[in-house]
Every structure is written in C-alpha cells, then in structure tokens.
C-alpha cells in the first residue's frame, strides 16, 4: 500500500516554513525522504528509523512517529533551491525495496 | 567519484518490441534497485539485486526482468512492450541491501516511449 503524502502541492515565499506529511497504513520500519527537481534524479535528504528519531539536514528536519505510522518533513526558512517534488519512501526490514508516496510538489517564489 | 550511469537516456520503441536498459552503479556499491516513474503511478519499485541475486521484486508482470553481473552492473529487460510501459526507468545503487542502511543514489534515468 502506497503511503499518502499531504499536501499534494504547496507554494511558498522565500523564508516561509512548510510541513509535508507522509502516512502509511502499514507498520513502518524506515522512512526515506527524497527531493526531485524537474528533469533530474531524486536526491536523498534523510532516513528515519523506528524509534521516533528526528533528524536534521541544514534547515530541513523530519520526524517519525512509529505509533501513528507517520513521518513529517519540516522545511524552515525556505530557499529558492528547495523547489521540487518531495517523496517519502517507506521501507521494510529486508532489502532496499521502498514504497514511495505520490509526492508533494513544492514551489518557492522570491 | 562517478555517479550512477544509465544508458540509454532516451529511447523510442513500438508495441511488441523488447528493450534492455543498463545501469552502472557507483564503484563499490553492490545493491542495484530499479524503479518505474510515471505521472499517474509515481515511483514504483521493480526489483533489487545484490551480489548478483534478486532480493526483492515489485508487483510487475513477468515481462519485466533483470539481472546483475559480477561487477555489479545491472540490466533490466522489458519484453512485448505495451503503451503503458512508457515511463522513466530509474536505477538506484546502494552500498548494502536494507532499507535501514542508508541512502539510495539514483541515476538520471532512461526515458522509454512506446508508440
């Protein structure tokens, strides 16, 4: 079952914050976040593992609520370079098989 | 350090034909995964190979197959092409096999158009 991402799209002004959510109907073992710019390959942002661990990457951070089977990506003080489509991918405990959400298209305007 | 290389980048085929796509992972990476990306279905897992063995397979028909060579390079093949196979096929390499072990490095993809 594909995780559900919300919102599907968001438009921000530079400096504004955003939250992207990823919900799964299945128990989560790991959650990956990737960003893909138009015409480019998806690029890894971070991975979160069971245990509610929160990770950070510059002004981008994420949380993982194992009980709620949810993960959220927080983008703080957004920059133009943050524009792109964000995907969450949920993983099991065997192999590199990730089930990706439908993506959240984020556009940051000056 | 060279990234993941996929060839060809673009190709056009007609229904019924077959196609072979190639992926060279980052040096030292032993896991190669394949994903299909379409506007309607998003990113969908095809299969993963690790040390020449298929570790996982997604929910795709048997027309989709793959293999991995001893140098970790991988190929995927789609036989009897259908219009719905038009997609961007992405290859991702990783040091190890396990969704908790770290990031996937994606190539830029092979864009297949089936007419």
Interface residues (C-beta under 8 A of the other chain):
Chain A: X2 X29 X30 X32 X34 X40 X41 X42 X43 X44 X47 X49 X87 X89 X91 X92 X93 X94 X95 X96 X97 X98 X99 X100 X101 X102 X103
Chain B: X4 X31 X33 X35 X42 X43 X44 X45 X48 X50 X55 X56 X58 X90 X92 X94 X97 X98 X99 X100 X101 X102 X103 X104 X105 X106 X107 X108 X109
